[in-house]
Amino acid sequence: MMYQLEVKRYLIELMFNPSDGWNVIVDIDAMERAKGPQHKDGKKQRVVDAEKRLNQLGVEIGAHPKYGRTDIVASHPQKGTFLIEVEGKSSKQKEQAIYSALGQIVLLMNEENANVFYGLAVPDQLEWERQLKKVPRRVKELLSLRCILVSEGNVREI
């Protein structure tokens, strides 16, 4: 299972790599950084490694000046701007995590711009894929929404 910060890392490495001309800003909250004693199974080291890799890639960490605390804002001069909400291993039920992320994405949709795209990225696992498949194709088309499954070596859209 992948933690949220790991999903961000691999998505950026594979789809929005700054070496390919992407300008990327990532928001990271305290829970993602495994602050506190409640975290088990090596989460702390895994998320430290993921954040270190994001820094190596040249990603800016923090809130975006225009889009606020969006998980990932990736901009490219030819490919447009992608606003991505990311979910990963947490105590939340997967279905509730998807609903929450979709709500956050919809609240970002306050401008009409053909070069702005929206995305929901989750670990590439069957349980997460089942949740993403619940989003109707028509809704994805209307909202310019991409549903993205992420693993260490691959990114795929459904």
Secondary structure, 3 states (H helix, E strand, C coil): CCCHHHHHHHHHHHHCCHHHCCEEEECCCCCCCCCCCCCCCCHHHHHHHHHHHHHHHCCEECCECCCECCCEEEEECCCEEEEEEECCCCCCCHHHHHHHHHHHHHHHCCCCCCCEEEEEEEECCHHHHHHHCCCCHHHHHHHCEEEEEECCCCEEEC
